[in-house]
Amino acid sequence: MRRTGCGRGGVGWWREEYACYGVTSTDNPLPVDPDTRFVLGSVTKTYTATVLMCLAARGRVELSAPVRRYMPELELSDAAATADVTVQQLLNHTAGLGWRISAETGEGDDALARYVAALATSPRVAAPGTRVSYSQVGYNLAGRVIERVTGSSYEDAVTSLLLEPLQLTRTSFTAADVMTRHFAVGHNLRPDGTLAVARQWKDTRANNPGGGAASTVSDQIRWARFHLRAGQHGGAGQHGGAGQHGGAEVLPVSDLHRMQEQTVPLQASSLGDGVGIGWFLRELGGTHLVGHGGSGNGQFAELLIAPDRDFAVVALSNAGPDAGLAFNRAVLDWTLEHYLGLAETGPRTLPYDPAVAQQFVGVYGNELMAVTVAAADSRLTITCTIRPEIRLASDTELPPDLPPAVLELLPASWEYLITSGGLNGQRGRFTRDPNGTVTAVEMAGRIFHRAMDQTPAAPEHG
């Protein structure tokens, strides 16, 4: 199905185009349309960051202030980190916190408070402000800051500060709300290659600030129009100014623009060239792009904005890691080239060298996943798996592990590009210590430390 609509906003005209394909569920197939709800995953982080910007604009939060100003009870794994970590470091992934923690804290209004209490024993990956490390933990902590400042639940704060003023009527956080509407379920691949419905529909309530919203393509376009105001082109919706509600501005244009400015650079990352406030940033063909991706259990989301071109694209899919991620990337690539004349060009990779390859062979991991880099058949492969103990401890169905993918090195020998499989297109780098030994691998902004008691296999010959 394809649908096109036009309207007049507060400044100028806007045009929307939708293309829909597929069904909501293979078990109960209904056609997908622009108002079908999907799990947004980490695209939710753009909402969390925007709420904190709203509170900052009202003088209720200072982004450069220590988190402890708003949460005196905060206890991290060491006193220095507890005292030093700031609100902005939570929002640009420089707080030094880990990716995720495995903590079941229920679905009550105390879920985030209990989650934050569990951080006292959660390992850190770096000192605050010293490096970028993508962190669901940091955003969930930011959600708790919102609760403490507003005196309401995270979900109620997002609703009152953003969803209601911007008339995002098809965006919400609870399964109870979504189940009465038209919604999609995730799918994962069975061993025989067929699709099976993913039985955990969304993450736990404590993970709502980092990835718990459900929304539609139409609402995400409306959300994008609000943030496009930073491009000074209007971009309002059919109900009036996208940033206005009852004559009051939700967030000044200057603050929207600030969110899209680089706060810290990224190196060799498929996330982008830098991090703003709640957004990942990159340049393509001289055009500034602002975006965020997300994933749930068999569901995937992408939101990409070109502020200077008054343009946005949204892609939502529900067909497993291999198909879903590839579909979303293909939609973004085609749309950028077709509408803006911007074409992606991949970096040049190096020929396989067995002696060089052995430097990277090993097992890397964090608290939830293991990454194995192996050398075989004159190539490097990379495999990402959920730790067995995490699978055993989980009371819900987790996504299947991805098959091995091919990893190719880039001219800067500590950087790489994945060129096959569900991870195709991921770019990252290895980290070395002062002696040149590889100690970690970074993928999608996440750090996986190497198990240093391993001895790499002998180089291949022949």
Secondary structure, DSSP 8 states (H G I E B T S, - for coil): -EEEEEEE-SSSEEEEEEE--SBS-SSS--B--TT-BEE-GGGHHHHHHHHHHHHHHTTS--TTSBGGGT-TT---SSHHHHHH-BHHHHHTT-S-B-S-------SSTTHHHHHHHGGGG--BSS-TTS-----HHHHHHHHHHHHHHHSS-HHHHHIIIIITTTT-TT-BS-HHHHTTS-B---EEE-TTS-EEE-S--S--GGGHHHH--EE-HHHHHHHHHHHHGGGTS---BTTB-TTEETTEESS-HHHHHHHTS-SEE-SS-TT-SEE-SS-EEEEETTEEEEEEEEE-SS-EEEEEEEGGGTEEEEEEE-SHHHHHHHHHHHHHHHHHHHHH-------------HHHHTTT-EEEE-SSEEEEEEEETTEEEEEEEE-HHHHHH-SS--------EEEEE-SSTTEEEE-SSTTTT-EEEEEE-TTS-EEEEEETTEEEEE-TT---------
